[in-house]
């Protein structure tokens, strides 16, 4: 297919001539409700809800509604080019798989299926520190690594080395999760998967982590989990410590979880390569600013110095277009692909990604753009 948007024609052809219709909805805003039938109550409680009352998550979605695209006529292009290079990584489209932990809650293959789906479309996969599969198990054509900075320096160094040795090209450091936010849906069920060892594959396979245990994990898994619990909360991090990462990582470094202009400027001052404007999908601080509301001013402030990426609240191709128009160079996609994973494993993730890219491509075509790089502040207006 010449353009991602051509995917819709293949769906119509299969429906009209083979009587085959998509088993998963093409309305990406409805994925959550469809996936609910395939997820346990515990999985739904962990994946879907957010911190506190859910105010921040709702604000993320509402922020997209407050911006409207302004289609332009008689200036379109038969062929669109969505390719780009972000942080030295060549991409067929400005969409990256966001780091999401414990993906086995959605499907037994978890991150393995997601990485294969990303590779099938040529997209970059981001591996979470809290994954259910280890660094070494991920087979992806293009991959980044997301670090939850442990309090144990030796384990941190080991994680960085393993990521480097296994071909992860960029480092995303999540800053907004020094500890887990107040999440009533999990609390009401008393459910935290990490306490059973789920989502701790990177730790349990790490030589530095294992060296500090009195007994092998296989003999005393509870002690291993408790050891992890001592190094995951890390609320004492400071800006001055970022030099440690620069000394021990030779690729791009990106700070994830920025919603303050002042923090964006500090990121630039401390010599990182990029930031992700994000509030963790609303999972950390209830009542926080919507990520999209923070994006334009941050992009204006540091866009010339840093690569500005975006996540939190992205559900559709038009959402991606709005974020790009407001200053992001690329968008990280989270919950939607996880719903696809829950519905059909790798095939479900591929379906979601193909639909998202098709909708983005058609949004550009129908709005008068040959590529996403032509999007700018004149492409959107506040509602």
Buried (B, 14 or more C-beta within 10 A) or exposed (E): EEBBBEBBEEBEEEEEEEEEEEEBBBEBEEBBEBBBEBBEEBBBBBBBBBBBEBBBBBBBBEBBEBBBBEEBEEEBBEEBBBBBEBBEBEBBBBBBBBBBBBBBBBBEBBBBBBBBBBBBBEBBBBBBBBBBBBBEBBEBBBBBBBBBBBBBEBBBBBBBBBBBEBBBBBBBBBBBBBEBBEBBBBEEEEBBBBBEBBBBBBBBBBEBBBEBBEEEBEEBBEBBBEBBEEBBBBEEEEEEEBEBBEEBBEBBBBBBBBBBBEBBBBBBEBEBBBBBBBBBBBBBBBEBBBBBBBBBBBBBBBBEBBBBBBBBBBBBBBBBBBBBBBBBBBBBBBBBBBBBBBBBBBBBBBBBBBBBBBBBBBBBBBBBBBBBBBBEEEBBEEE
